[in-house]
Amino acid sequence: RRCEWASAVLLLLRLWWMRPPLPARVASPSSFALAAPHSRRPQHARAAATPGPPRPAAPSRRRGNTMVAAAAAREAEAAAGGAAAEDAAKLARVEALYASLRAKHFPQVPDMDVPSLQRLLAQSGDDDDSGPRDQPRARRKGAVVLVDTRTEAERAVSSIPGAMSQEQFEARRGALLADPDATVVAFCTIGLRSGLFVQGLERERKAAGGGEEQGARVYNLRGSILAWTHYASDGPGGDDDDDAASAPRPALVEPRTGRATAQVHVWGRDWALQASRYQPVWFRGRL
């Protein structure tokens, strides 16, 4: 009986070994979908293989330089516009402060604005800077006399070209005020000290002349040296050749050397109302 079972098992094994091969299986789309997550190919690589819209061409170097230059020009224009707006606000502040001081301390003192002084200097020919640079320009009959009423320390920083100090004016006071064709214009930082100076001159002349003004015309410069900086055409240190009939270019110079400078003395940060092309300077403590 055991032999019969062994013979049957051998027969089944022989039949299994001699079976025909199975046909090849065709993969269906669903099988690919199921097999996709297990693929070794990265997901980003499969996405990159999919064709898409063409990429824009990179800009050339010349075009890039043009774009950079245009951006720089726009930034420079915006900066210039901002500086102009800031200077306009500063000048308005100077004029408002001067008007307040004048109304409070010397309402009857005659004054003159910077453009009027420019035209007067051009007409009188006092815009000529010939001669020694460390001395005030020689004055002739009918000339404009500029008097800087600030302290020596303030004047050492900068002053209006050709201006004399108050001490120099006092030394020649009689001759300068006796000329009926001359014009004396006094200035300081914003116009307070020079306004009081002109007020004193007017009172003395009225008292000496029986109430009648005689001799040179005396004015206070409205806004003084702060306003003067706002009317510069090219800033300090320029070499423009202006016609004698045109207004001279306002500038600041060092009185000792006559050299153009970009510095101007102010009384502190709140008084830094000069034009943006100039640098404010102030001292700590009393002058």
Rosetta blueprint (number, residue, H / E / L):
1 R L
2 R H
3 C H
4 E H
5 W H
6 A H
7 S H
8 A H
9 V H
10 L H
11 L H
12 L H
13 L H
14 R H
15 L H
16 W H
17 W H
18 M L
19 R L
20 P L
21 P L
22 L L
23 P L
24 A L
25 R L
26 V L
27 A L
28 S L
29 P H
30 S H
31 S H
32 F H
33 A H
34 L H
35 A H
36 A H
37 P H
38 H H
39 S L
40 R L
41 R L
42 P L
43 Q H
44 H H
45 A H
46 R H
47 A H
48 A H
49 A H
50 T L
51 P L
52 G L
53 P L
54 P L
55 R L
56 P L
57 A L
58 A L
59 P L
60 S L
61 R H
62 R H
63 R H
64 G H
65 N H
66 T H
67 M H
68 V H
69 A H
70 A H
71 A H
72 A H
73 A H
74 R H
75 E H
76 A H
77 E H
78 A H
79 A H
80 A H
81 G H
82 G H
83 A H
84 A H
85 A H
86 E H
87 D H
88 A H
89 A H
90 K H
91 L H
92 A H
93 R H
94 V H
95 E H
96 A H
97 L H
98 Y H
99 A H
100 S H
101 L H
102 R H
103 A H
104 K H
105 H H
106 F L
107 P L
108 Q L
109 V L
110 P L
111 D E
112 M E
113 D L
114 V H
115 P H
116 S H
117 L H
118 Q H
119 R H
120 L H
121 L H
122 A H
123 Q H
124 S H
125 G L
126 D L
127 D L
128 D L
129 D L
130 S L
131 G L
132 P L
133 R L
134 D L
135 Q L
136 P L
137 R L
138 A L
139 R L
140 R L
141 K L
142 G L
143 A L
144 V E
145 V E
146 L E
147 V E
148 D E
149 T L
150 R L
151 T L
152 E H
153 A H
154 E H
155 R H
156 A H
157 V H
158 S L
159 S E
160 I L
161 P L
162 G L
163 A L
164 M E
165 S E
166 Q H
167 E H
168 Q H
169 F H
170 E H
171 A H
172 R L
173 R H
174 G H
175 A H
176 L H
177 L H
178 A H
179 D L
180 P L
181 D L
182 A L
183 T E
184 V E
185 V E
186 A E
187 F E
188 C L
189 T L
190 I L
191 G L
192 L H
193 R H
194 S H
195 G H
196 L H
197 F H
198 V H
199 Q H
200 G H
201 L H
202 E H
203 R H
204 E H
205 R H
206 K H
207 A H
208 A H
209 G L
210 G L
211 G L
212 E L
213 E L
214 Q L
215 G L
216 A L
217 R E
218 V E
219 Y E
220 N E
221 L E
222 R L
223 G L
224 S H
225 I H
226 L H
227 A H
228 W H
229 T H
230 H L
231 Y L
232 A L
233 S L
234 D L
235 G L
236 P L
237 G L
238 G L
239 D L
240 D L
241 D L
242 D L
243 D L
244 A L
245 A L
246 S L
247 A L
248 P L
249 R L
250 P L
251 A L
252 L L
253 V E
254 E L
255 P L
256 R L
257 T L
258 G L
259 R L
260 A E
261 T L
262 A L
263 Q E
264 V E
265 H E
266 V L
267 W L
268 G L
269 R H
270 D H
271 W H
272 A L
273 L L
274 Q L
275 A L
276 S L
277 R L
278 Y L
279 Q E
280 P E
281 V E
282 W L
283 F L
284 R L
285 G L
286 R L
287 L L
